[in-house]
């Protein structure tokens, strides 16, 4: 069950990343997945205040950076 959910999550992240960047959507999806996994681990350990909030902020920054990079490449 976890494997099926993980596959679905990776597939969906890859699909979403392809809408953001053409340069390397798999890298963006992988980075967002890493943030997600880290936030979940932080939640389980209970040592980081608001790990999900921090994860969302970091994921937004990764996505925004990918968008800005994509736009800069298009403008060249």
N, C-alpha and C positions, 0 to 999 in steps of 0.2 A: 504494500500500500504506500509506504513512504517513497519507494522508488518510482512508482507511477506519479505521485504528486510532485516529486522532484523533476521528473521528465516534463511534466506539464508546465511547471514553473519556468524551467529553462527554455522551453519552446516559446512560451508567452513572452518572456523577457527578450528573446531574440527577435520575435515579431515586432515588439514595441521599439526595440533599438533600431530596427531597419527603417522605421518611420522617422527617426531622429537623424541618423547619419548613414552615409554611404561609404565612408572611409573605412571603418572597422566596427560594424555593429556587434560582432561577436565579442569584441573586447569590451565594449560598453556594457553589454548584457552580463558578461562575466564579472565586471567590476561591481555592477549593481547587485548581482547575486552574492558576491563576497560581502558587501555591506549588509545585505539581508541576513546572511548567515551569522555575521558578527553581531548584529542587533539581536537576533534570536538567542545567541549564546549569552550575550550580556543580560538579556532578560532572565534567562535561567539561572545565571550566577548571582544576580541581584546586587552586583557591586557598582554598576554604572547607573547613576540617576538618569532616568528616561532614555534608555537605550533605543527605543523605537523612534522617539523624537529626533535623536541624534542621527539615527540611520536614515530617516526621511530627509533631513537636512543635507546629509552627505550625498545621498542619491540624487537629490535635486541639483546639487552642485556638479556632480558628474554629468548629468543630462544637460544642464545649461552649458557646461564647457564643451560638450559634444556639439550642441546646436551652434554655439559661437564659432567653433572650429569649422564646422560645415559651411556656415555663412561666409567666413573669411575665404575659404577655398573657392566658393562660387563667385565671389567678388573679384578674384584674381584673373 
